[in-house]
Amino acid sequence: MKGSIRNFFPGGNTSYGFYSFYQYIIDENIAKRKICIKGGPGTGKSSLMKNIGNFFVNKGYNIEYHHCSSDNNSLDGVVIKGLEVALIDGTSPHIVDPANPGAVDEILNMGQHWNEEGFKQYKKSIIETNKEIKNTFERAYSFFKASKLIHDDWSNFHRSALSSSKLLLLEEDLKNKVFSNSLCKTLGSDRHIFATAFTPNGIVTYIENLTESCNKIYVLNGGPGTGKTQVLTFLYKEALRRGFFIEVYHDPLIPDRIEHIIIPELKTAIITSNEINNQKFTGTQIFMENLIDYSKINKDELVKSKETFYNLLNKGLSVISSAKNLHDQLEKYYVCNMNFKEIDETYKLLLDRLLKY
């Protein structure tokens, strides 16, 4: 029987710059082996992880694919559940180094399979392209940062007209529905990660994949400042207090905020249909606009803020896409200097090792 695949983003291109939750890919306390893969772009890191993941999912293992936010078709990590083994891309910008070398962590160097002499003719081009990529991402982050400022303005319109009493009633109602009488003597634990990311292909979210095992899904519908974050934070803290393990999915624009939470033990998810993902989800629908007194809002000014926000956000996404084009060019300098027969052998040797765990 084939295993299941869950898809995540361990890092994101945000208004704060590149934001990392890579420390949550696998828990060091339960990991049997964490392999940090080093090497340049186009050296086969993502393909190796995909091949390992596909092999083990066909063997019946549940797999986690951790996607790269700068190229969501590439992997930055794969976790084999049951074996408690992770392979992680340890290169920039999410540099991952062994925390417990030998005991848990090791390095797999893809650079051992390249022709060093072949890089000499591309040295200048590689250095210049890397600089251009860095500058392009910084430019994208500037647009995301600017969009956040306007997002704050848009949010303030709603926040000033939000009924705090209705918000409290909603929190209590959801608490009773989600938790009933469940209570544990020990404090719960959490995992922080992204379900949604700003990518070269636009805004990509995996939340529907991540909630496939949930029997109960509550969907908070609403724009910024309508109380979604407050409700999610309240339920997250309540779940911790009651001893549950919680998956906390962070906002791709403002990672301090929560976009969704999943409580696996209860097979329950509280997710948001929001101004970023702009998607409709199946589940019990809760419309946060019912908590807003729109007579207190200057609708013309709100519309202007909304339009400005999306203009800036889309400009940032466009710049991220141009960074991907530069990265593709950089990969070409490496691909032509790689010995892929040796990489195939490395894959086979690694597979043999993993099968012994």
N, C-alpha and C positions, 0 to 999 in steps of 0.2 A: 504493500500500500504506500502510495506517495505521501510524503510529508507536506506540511503547509509552509507558505512563504509569507513573512511579514516585511513590509517596506518602511524604512525610516529615513530621515535626514539627521545625521549626528551633528551637523554644523549648518550655519546659514549666513547668507549675505544680508545683513540687517542695517538698520539706521545707526547701529553702534559699530559698524564694520563687520569683519568676519567674527562670528560668535560660535564658540565650540562647546559641545556637550560630549566630546569624544570619551571623556572619563566614564560615561555611562554606557558605552557600547557593551562592555562586559564587566561584571563585578569581580574585582581582583580576588575577593575572598572565596569565590566559588570556581574561578577559572582554573582549568587544568593546564592550559597553554594559551598564551597570547603571542602571536607572531607579528612583529612590526616589519612591514615590507618597505624597504628603502629602494630608491631609484628614481630616475627622471620620468617625465611624461612620455608615453609611448613605449615604455619598457616592459609592458605586459602585466602590470600589477592588477588592474581591474579584470582582465581576461582570466588570469589565474584564479582570482577570487570567485568569479562567476562559474568557472569550471568546477571548482571545489564545491561550491554551493549546489550546483545542478547535480553533481554526483551524489551528494549526501541526501538531497531532497528525494531523489529517486530511490534511495535506500530506505526511505521512510522517516528520516529525521526532519524535524521542524527547523527551518532556517530563517535567519534574519538577514536581509540585505540592507546595508546602510549606504545610501546613495550620496553622491557628490552634488552639492548644491550648485556648483559651477558647471556641472555637466551631469544632469540627472540620469543619463544613460550609462554612466560609469559608476563603479562602486568604490567607496572609501573603506568598506569593511564588510565582513561576513561572519556571522556567528552560527555555530552548529550546536543547537540545543540538544541536551542529552549528553553529548561529548563535553560540553562546556569549553569549547575551543573557539578562539576568534582570530581572524586574520585582519589586520588593520593597515591601511596605507599610512605610513609614518612620515610622509613628506610635507613640505610647505603647502598651504598656510597652517595646516593642522598638525604640526610636528608632534609625533608620538614617539617617545623613547621608552625603553624597558624600565619599569619601576622596580620590578623584582627579577632581575636577570638570572637566568638559570632555574630559579624556583618556579617561575610562571612565564616570564617573558624571554623572547629571543628575537634576533634580527635576521631577516632574510634579505640579502643584498642582491637586487636584480642587476646592479652595476657590474657584477662578476661575469655577466653574459654580454657585455658590449665590447665593441672594438674601439679602444681608447684613441688609437691613431686616427680613426675616421672622424673624430670630433674636431681635429685641428683646423680643418677648413671652415668649420661652422662656428668656431669660438666667438667671433665678433657678433655674428647673427644671433647666437643663443643669448649672449649677454644683453644685447640691445632689445631683443624680443621680450626677455624677462622683465627688463625695466619698463617696457611699454605695457606689458600685462599688469604690472604693479600699479602704474599710473592710471590705467583704465579702471581697475577695481576701485582705486581711491576716488576716482571721479564718480563712479556708480554709487559709492557709499555717500558721497556728498549730496547726490540727488535723493537718496533714501533718507538721509538726515533732514534735508529740507522738507521732504514730504511728511516726515514725522511732526515737524513744527506745525504744519497746516493740519495734520491729523489731530493734533492737540486742540487746535482751534475748533475744528469740526466737533470734536468730542465735548468741548466746553458748552456748545449750544445745547446738546442733549443733557449733559450733567446738571446744568442750571435749571432744567425743567423736569428732572427725575424725581419721582415720589419715593422718598426713603422708606416710608411705611409700607408701600406696596412691595418694595424690594425686599424688606425684612420678611414679609409674609410669604413671598416666593421662595426665599431661602429656607424657611421653616417647612414649607410644603414639600419642597424637593428633598430636604433632609429626611422627613418622615417616609416619603415614598422610596427613596434609595436605600436607606439603612434599616428601616423598621425598628426592631429591637436588638439588632446585632451590636455586640459590644465585646471587646477583648481587653484583657488586663495589661497587655503589653502595647507599647507605642508602635505604630506602623512604620513602613519604609516607603521610599519613593525612587522613581527613575525619571530623569529629565531629558527631553529630546524634542526634536521637531517632527511634525507630520507634514508640514507645509514649508515650501522654500521658494525664494526668488531665483529662478534658473534662466539659462539662455533660451529655454522653450516657454518662458513666461512663468506664471505662478502655478506650481504643481503641488497637489496635495494627495496624500496616501491614506487619509483618515477612514475612507470607506473600507479599504483593505484591512486596516488595523482594528476595525470594530466588527469584523465578520463573525467573531465568536461571541459577540454580545447579544443577549436576549432582550435587554432593555436599553433603548437609546433615547435620550432626551435631547432635543435640539433647541438651543437658544438662538432665536433669529433676531438680528438687530445690528445697527451700525455702532460706531464708536461712542462711548459715553452713555450707553443704554443699560449698563449694569452687569453685562455678561461676565467681565473679569471678577467683579465682586462676588457674584454667585459661585463661580468656579473656585475662587480662592477659599470661600467659606466651606464648600463641600470637600475640597482637597484637605483642609485642616481638620474637618470633622472625620474624614476617612482615616487620617493619621491617628487621631485621638482614639478611634475605635479599633486600631490595630491592623488596618488593612495595608496591603501593598498597592501603591497607586502609580500609574503611568501618567506623567504630567507632560503635556505637549505645549510647547511655548509658541508665542506669536512670532511670525517670521519678520515682522517690521520692528516690533518693540519686544525683544525677548524677555524682558522683565515681566511681561503679562502672560497669562495662560490662555491658550486657544481651546484646548480640549483636556478632559481627564477621562481615564479608563480605570475601572476597578475590576481587575480580572476575576478575583474570587467571587464577586457578585454578578459577573457577566453583565456589567452595567457600564454605559458610557454617557457622559454629559458633554456634548459637542456643540460647536457654534457654527451657524451659517452667518458669515460676517462680511465686512467690507473688503477683506483681503481675498478670501477664497471665492466669494461670490457664487457659492453653489448651494443647491437645495439638497437636503439629506432626508432619508427615511427615518421616521421615529416619532415620538410624541412631541408635537410642535408647541413651543412656547414663544410668544411674540413679545419681545421686550418693549416694543413701541407702546404697548398698553400701560407701561409705567411712566410714560412721558406726557406732559401737558404741553401740546404743541402750540397752544395759544400764547405761550410765553417765549416762543422762538421766532426770531427774524428769519423767515424762510428764504428770502432772497439772498441774505448773507450766507446762510447755511449752504445753499446751492453753489455759491461762488467758492466757498472753502472746499466743498466736495469736488468740484471741477478742477480746482488748482491742485488738490491732492493727487488725483488720478493722472493729471498731466506730468507731475514731478515723478510719481511712482513709475509710470510707463517709460519716462525718459531714462530712469535708472535701469529698468529692465532691458531697454535697448542697448545701453552701454555694457551691461553684463553679457549680452549676446555678442557684442563686438569683441569682448575679452575672450570669448570662446573661440572665435575665428583666429585670434592671435595664438591661443593655446594649441589649436589644430596645426598651425604652422610650426610651432615649437616641437610638436610631436614628430613631425617629419624628419627633423634633424637626428632624432633618436632612433626611430623605427629602422632607418636604413643602416644603422650601425649595431643592430641587435642580432644575436645568434638565437633564433627562435627554436632551433632544434635542441639546443642546450636548455632552453626554458621549458620545453616539453618534457625533458628528462627531470628537471627540477620539480615539475608538477607531479610526475609519477612517483618520485622519491618522497615528496611531501605527502601524497595520498597514502602511500604505504605506511608512513609514520602515523598519520592520523587514524588509520584503521586499527591501529594497535591500542588506541586510548579506550 
